[in-house]
Amino acid sequence: MALIRYATSLLTALKHATMQLQYNNVGVDYEGEIHFGCELYLVAFNCKCLTLLYLNGRGKTFSKSLSVDLSANRVVKKPNDGARVIITAIAGVVFGYFIGVNFPYVALTTITLPSSIHSSCEETMTKDQSKAFEFNSPEYLGSVDTRVAPQIYVPTNPRGAEPLPPGIVVPETDLFLRRLWGDPGEDLKKKPKYLVTFTVGWNQRDIIDASVKKFSEDFQILLFHYDGRTTEWDRYEWSKRAIHVSVKRQTKWWYAKRFMHPDVVAPYEYIFVWDEDLGVEHFDGDRYIYLVKKHGLAISQPGLEPNNGLTWQMTKRRGDKEVHKDTEEKPGWCSDPHLPPCAAFVEIMAPVFSREAWRCVWYMIQNDLVHGWGLDFALRRCVEPAHEKIGVVDSQWIVHQVIPTLGGQGKVANGKYGWLLVKERCKSEWLLFQERLANAEKAYFKKMGRGLN
């Protein structure tokens, strides 16, 4: 682009000089300098001849010259516009041909022209247009001569980005909503610190509305819609600031695996992956984060109201504690007091993960096992020591309302109700996940030459 700009300036200068020749047919009507790197050229022309002189060593001696006879296109005293165009075109073609043939690898960097013949176009060019030319010049495109540009290969870059200089690589992203105008640096008045996700259907709108209102502006709300209804949520003011993802008949773990990659949610310190049927009357988002940080919990959940939807003693709320990290279960359920379900355990209905813990958990989620059953018993593998960094926040507790929304998404088959088929798949996924995890462990230790204890 810079070369085109300079060539345009030169041809414009030739045109202006040609106009001067109409009353002056002899002598040199134009003189100027052209710089190619460290070499200097003089160009001079009148109505009879175009001359290009090469000055070796910055003007010490003449070593090359080119003269072109233009007498066949002699300009009369009052030429018409056609003659003027012809002379300008011939001069431009001859000059361009000489440069292309004799100096194919030299970049045009400087042209010094008398101020009296500066193009009016350049004089009126705006500052933004000048910048556009500048940033399209070869030096801003990586190299003046791309044929000899050094190759880049950075093995520490993310896979696929090895040919890029590290300074241009952006390995992580975010879910921050941005404007389509203005300065990008001014898009966000406040960046959310935490991410809260709900997998929702329109029928549970009142529960979700109450839940969202328990989180301050420090929390980014992300709704996964399994029923395909999204625009109806615009009746809630908070919904206009939320992110909506709609795919019908999917579970929260299916959404999480596809839309919550660790490099996507990396800006958020804590990530909530919650069901839609949770009562939050006794819950406050900011207070919960405070307690999680205070007690060093990397994976946690709010305590569950004892009278509703309780499966495990570990997740039962204790009224005399802020947080608990272990419990006693039924005889024979815990082979080790530091292992699930007596410790290092939370359920999958309302887990909360630190950024670092989620990076590990996400990789453990299986693409085809959409219900997440069995995942709660394996969460301990992502933090160490698990019995100290996994716990239940008792003073911020919720109520599991046990609304069978997933069952309603199933289809009747072989004479069985949809909800029954969904439940059967949940159980089969649990067994399949356990089998995969056990086989993966065996394969690893066998490769390492070690046996399982």
PEBELQUI-V700769 format. One record per pair of residues at least 12 apart in sequence whose C-alpha atoms are under 8 Angstrom apart, sorted by the first residue. I is the first residue (numbers start at 1). J is the second residue. Records with the same first field share a line. If there is no record, write none. Layout:
# PEBELQUI-V700769
I: J + J
This chain:
# PEBELQUI-V700769
1: 133 + 136 + 137 + 138
2: 108 + 109 + 133 + 134 + 136 + 137 + 138
3: 107 + 108 + 109 + 137
5: 133
6: 108 + 110 + 111
9: 118 + 119
11: 88 + 92
12: 119
13: 113 + 117 + 118 + 119
14: 88 + 91 + 92
15: 84 + 85 + 88
16: 117
17: 29 + 30 + 117
18: 46 + 47 + 84 + 87 + 88
19: 84
21: 46 + 47 + 75 + 77
22: 75 + 76 + 77 + 78 + 79
23: 76 + 77 + 78
24: 77
25: 46 + 47 + 48 + 75 + 76 + 77
26: 46 + 47 + 48
27: 46
28: 44 + 45 + 46
29: 44 + 45 + 46
30: 43 + 44 + 45 + 46
31: 43 + 44 + 45
32: 44 + 112 + 113 + 114
33: 111 + 112 + 113
34: 110 + 111 + 112
35: 108 + 109 + 110 + 111 + 112
36: 106 + 107 + 108 + 109 + 110
37: 106 + 107 + 108 + 109
38: 58
39: 54 + 55 + 56 + 57 + 58
40: 54 + 55 + 56 + 57 + 58 + 59
41: 53 + 54 + 55
42: 54 + 55
47: 70 + 71 + 73 + 74 + 75
48: 69 + 70 + 71 + 73 + 74
49: 67 + 68 + 69 + 70 + 71
50: 66 + 67 + 68 + 69 + 70 + 91
51: 65 + 66 + 67 + 68
52: 65 + 66 + 67
53: 65 + 66
68: 94
70: 87
73: 86 + 87
105: 145
107: 144
151: 163
152: 164 + 165
153: 165
154: 166
157: 169
158: 171
171: 263
172: 263 + 264 + 266
173: 263 + 264 + 265 + 266 + 267
174: 263 + 264 + 265 + 266 + 267
175: 243 + 264 + 265
176: 188 + 191 + 192
191: 218
192: 217 + 218 + 219 + 220 + 268
193: 218 + 219 + 220 + 267 + 268 + 269 + 270
194: 218 + 219 + 220 + 268 + 269 + 270 + 271
195: 219 + 220 + 221 + 222 + 265 + 268 + 270 + 271 + 272
196: 219 + 220 + 221 + 222 + 271 + 272 + 273 + 274
197: 221 + 222 + 223 + 224 + 271 + 272 + 273 + 274
198: 222 + 223 + 224 + 252 + 273 + 274 + 275 + 276
199: 223 + 224 + 225 + 226 + 251 + 252 + 274 + 275 + 276
200: 223 + 224 + 225 + 226 + 227 + 275 + 276
201: 225 + 226 + 227 + 229
202: 227 + 229 + 232 + 233
204: 276 + 277
205: 233
207: 276 + 277 + 278 + 279
208: 276 + 277
209: 236
210: 280
211: 278 + 279 + 280
212: 238
214: 280 + 283 + 284 + 285
215: 284 + 285 + 286
216: 285 + 286
220: 242
221: 241 + 242 + 243
222: 242 + 243 + 244 + 245
223: 242 + 243 + 244 + 245
224: 244 + 245 + 246 + 247 + 252 + 255
225: 244 + 245 + 246 + 247 + 248
226: 246 + 247 + 248 + 249 + 250 + 251
227: 246 + 247 + 248 + 249
228: 246 + 247 + 248
229: 246
230: 244 + 246
249: 409
250: 370
251: 370 + 371 + 406
252: 273 + 275 + 370 + 371
253: 365 + 370 + 371 + 372
254: 367 + 369 + 370 + 371
256: 362
257: 362 + 365 + 366 + 367
261: 359 + 362
262: 355 + 358 + 359 + 362
265: 355
266: 355
268: 355
269: 354 + 355
270: 352 + 353 + 354 + 355
271: 352 + 353 + 354 + 355 + 358
272: 350 + 351 + 352 + 353
273: 349 + 350 + 351 + 352
274: 349 + 350 + 351
275: 349 + 350
277: 400 + 401 + 402 + 403
278: 398 + 399 + 400 + 401
279: 398 + 399 + 400 + 401
280: 397 + 398 + 399
281: 398
282: 396 + 397 + 398
283: 396 + 397 + 398
284: 396
287: 396
288: 393 + 396
291: 322 + 323 + 393
292: 393
295: 323
296: 388 + 389
297: 354 + 388 + 389 + 390 + 391
298: 353 + 354 + 356 + 357 + 383 + 389 + 390
299: 346 + 351 + 352 + 353 + 354 + 357 + 389 + 390 + 391
300: 346 + 351 + 352 + 353 + 390 + 391 + 392 + 393
301: 315 + 346 + 347 + 350 + 351 + 352 + 391 + 392 + 393
302: 315 + 317 + 350 + 392 + 393 + 394 + 395 + 396 + 397 + 398
303: 315 + 316 + 317 + 318 + 392 + 393 + 394 + 395 + 396 + 397 + 398
304: 316 + 317 + 394 + 397 + 398 + 399 + 400
305: 317 + 397 + 398 + 399 + 400
308: 399 + 400 + 401 + 402
309: 399 + 400 + 401 + 402
310: 400
312: 329 + 341
313: 327 + 328 + 329 + 342
314: 326 + 327 + 328 + 329 + 341 + 342 + 343 + 345 + 346 + 392
315: 346 + 347 + 392
317: 392 + 393 + 394 + 395 + 397
318: 394 + 395
319: 394 + 395
321: 394 + 395
322: 393 + 394 + 395 + 396
323: 391 + 392 + 393 + 394 + 395
324: 391 + 392 + 393 + 394
325: 343 + 344 + 387 + 388 + 390 + 391 + 392
326: 338 + 342 + 343 + 344 + 387 + 391
327: 342 + 343
328: 342
329: 341 + 342
338: 387
339: 387
340: 377
341: 377
343: 387 + 390 + 391
344: 379 + 380 + 386 + 387 + 388 + 389 + 390 + 391
345: 376 + 377 + 379 + 380 + 390 + 391
346: 376 + 390 + 391 + 392
347: 376
348: 372 + 373 + 375 + 376
357: 382 + 383
360: 382
361: 379 + 382
369: 429 + 433
371: 426 + 429
372: 426 + 429 + 430
373: 426 + 427 + 429 + 430 + 433
374: 429 + 430 + 431 + 433 + 434
375: 433
406: 419 + 422
407: 419 + 420 + 422 + 423
410: 422
